[in-house]
Amino acid sequence: MNLFYELISDNAGRKLKFERKAWGMSRRKLARLAYTDPETIEYIEKGYVCMLDFDLLRKICKVLQVSPFDFFNKQLTTEEILAIV
């Protein structure tokens, strides 16, 4: 699981906020649809990505219709993807 946190880009929170706002969605609504709380969305957007696990990222991305891999530092190898999932 440590590999996952090392792969998340430093601007993942900004990307998340951009996508959420592009949908015209509040933090509260995104949180409800992703089965989390608004504070978690806020913390992620502010850059506290240590709160972000792959399951939550997947749920958020499903709501926003984006790929979870858009939030990583680099293109992942098959081995890295399998290590995460």
N, C-alpha and C positions, 0 to 999 in steps of 0.2 A: 504494500500500500504506500510506502514511502516514495516509490517511483512515481506514483500518481501526483503527489504534491510537488515533486521536482519538475514535472512536465507542465504544470499549469503556468500560463504566462502571467507576467506581472500586471498586465492590463486586462486580465479576465473580468474584473469587476466593472471596468469602464465599458467593455464590450457588452456585458450583460445589461448594464444600464441603457446603453445605446439601443439594443434590440428591444428591451422592454418599452422604452419611450417611443420607438418606431411603431409599436403596436398600439400606442396610446394607453398603455396599461399601468395601473398603479402597482406599487409594491404589494399592497394588500391582496389585490386580485391575482397577481402572479403567484404569491405565496399560497393562496387558497387552491389555485389550479395545480400547483406543484406539490401540494400536501406538505407544506412547511409553514413557518411563521414569517410575518413581515420583517421582523428584526433580523432574521437570517439573510433575507434578500438584501437588506440594508448593509449588513456587515460584509457580504460578498462584494457589493457594489463599492464599498469604501476600501476594498483591498485586503480584507481579512480572509484571504482565500483558504486559510487553514481550516475554515469551517465547511469547506466545500468538499464533499466526497463524490465519487463517480455516480452513485445512484441518484443523489440529489441533482447533480449536473445533468444527468440524462433526463430527469423529470422536467427540469426547467427548460431544457432545449426542446423537449417534445412540445411543451406549451408554446414556446416562441418559434417553433418550426425552423430551428437551426441545428447544425451538427455540433455535438459536444467537442469534436476534435478541433473546432474553430477556436477553442479556448486554450489550446496547448502551445508551447513555445516552438515546436517544430513538427514536421511530418513524422508520424510514428511508424516504427517498424512493426511487423506482425508480432514479434516477440513482446514488444512493449505493450501493444494492444491486449494481447492475451494475459499479460501480467496484471493489467488493470482490471479486466473483466473477470 
